[in-house]
Amino acid sequence: MRHGRGGGFREFAAGRSGHLYRSACLLASGDTHLAEDLVQETLGRMYLRWGRISRIDNPAAYAQTVLVRAFLTHQRRRSAGERPVGELPDPGAPAAGGEDPALRLTLLEALGRLAPKDRAVLVLRYWEDRSVEETADAMNTSSAAVRTRTSRALARLREQLGGSLSAFADL
């Protein structure tokens, strides 16, 4: 049996694809089709270089970096900002698993109005829980630029959400 390039890749892809997909959904502001495309592109790039990647310390972090860079490249190429929506959620439907769909939609919509790099820095810093240095490396920029972009992106997010977020914070 020949193991070749795909030896450990199948296990890696199976174990990481769910996490990559969730991150891609946040980057794509809930556009699941774009998220699937980004994950597919990420895994394709990883497969082509798997012999070298499997020898690095943290292939999972490398995959997240590839995902973010694929997203940013896609955003630069994108000619239109419109996205089709198949169905609107039913606001009267009960939430599954204790989720708050109104809050989720509000946050995804607000993330979608941010610039792609602002969205990427927030996803990396707060969803992926990466350090400033790791985020800078993933975005191919300086640590100071990450700190500045994070601060400005959070301010824009707060400005967009305004008082609307407090309506969902009934704890």
Secondary structure, 3 states (H helix, E strand, C coil): CCCCCCCCHHHHHHHHHHHHHHHHHHHCCCCHHHHHHHHHHHHHHHHHCHHHHCCCCCHHHHHHHHHHHHHHHHHHHCCCCCCCCCCCCCCCCCCHHHCCHHHHHHHHHHHHHCCHHHHHHHHHHHHCCCCHHHHHHHHCCCHHHHHHHHHHHHHHHHHHHCCCCHHHCCC
